Amino acid sequence: MDHDDIDTSHPWLVIPYFNGDEGRSSQRPLSKITPPVTSWLCPFIHVQGVNYSTPPGTYLPDEPLEITIQVDNRGVPNALVKLQVYWADPATGFVNPQLIFATTWPVAGRDVTGPTLFPKMIWTPQQASIPPHFCLLARVSCTPPELDPGPLAPSPMTDRHWAQYNLQSAMLSTAGNHSFVFWAGNPALEAGAYAVNARPLAEDALRQLARVMRAEPVPARPQQLALQRATEEGSRQAASLVLELERGERKALVLSAQELKLAPHQFTAVEVVQTRVGHEREDEATGSLGVVLFGYSDKRRCR
């Protein structure tokens, strides 16, 4: 079926990334949308601390989070929608996300009032088992079933049934440096080669992010960024590399930022994108990650 022809006789679910997002083939993968969307920060997923306030993407261990998600049904029939929420290590390709909870809620077909807001969910990332940096993934399915229910493997860049809140926040050192560990993974059914690229967030997207961060945006320069395998620490590399990954395999990478001159009220952001190479679907984005870096402050960002 041509996904640009929505079959309105069945449900058609989407976790939208922008107003007017119906998950059509012309709107996926998210990397080809114009004007660009922030693929690692779905605005229809909202996360905030229950008992504290920190910059988005910063979490306190053993403190509850409030998570709310909106889902749209562009088909005609009303549907009972199952929403599953997962946590995963920060990654540009997800191979083993962990289910947090699942809930069901009715979603009207082609509701003119917009996407349906699911009841808020409370989840506590426990320090004993959850790392200080993590990503949230959401997936939807429904009854009656869709003709195209989407893939079981996490596909937030390419499939309308998946979305991610993959934003990580950190503070620079006094020298303006920071290193951040994340994972590149192969969610495909076969081995493949993947390119991973780190780049400063574009200035227009940086200005939009400033509204969320409530800080002054400062662009980074490409030469201030580097990527390397976690097993090869010690030598500065370029901001891109290619990995050969077996099915379901993942490898740890280190994103380094150096000599960023930021005041405590300033921030910059880096976007990391993973794409498939040497394949019939070459250059199709697999996943993305956003890292926000704040200027050093001797005052801790906390409650």
Salt bridges, closest charged atoms under 4 A:
ASP7 OD2 - HIS10 ND1 3.26
ASP21 OD2 - ARG28 NH2 2.96
GLU22 OE1 - ARG24 NE 2.66
GLU22 OE2 - ARG74 NE 3.05
GLU22 OE2 - ARG110 NH1 3.85
GLU63 OE2 - ARG303 NH2 2.69
GLU66 OE1 - LYS120 NZ 3.55
ASP72 OD2 - ARG74 NH1 3.48
ASP89 OD2 - ARG250 NH1 3.00
GLU146 OE1 - ARG160 NH1 2.72
GLU146 OE2 - HIS161 NE2 2.67
ASP148 OD2 - HIS3 NE2 3.18
ASP159 OD2 - HIS161 ND1 2.68
GLU190 OE2 - ARG276 NH2 3.24
GLU190 OE2 - HIS279 NE2 3.92
GLU216 OE1 - HIS265 NE2 3.22
GLU271 OE1 - ARG199 NH2 2.97
GLU284 OE1 - ARG281 NH2 3.13
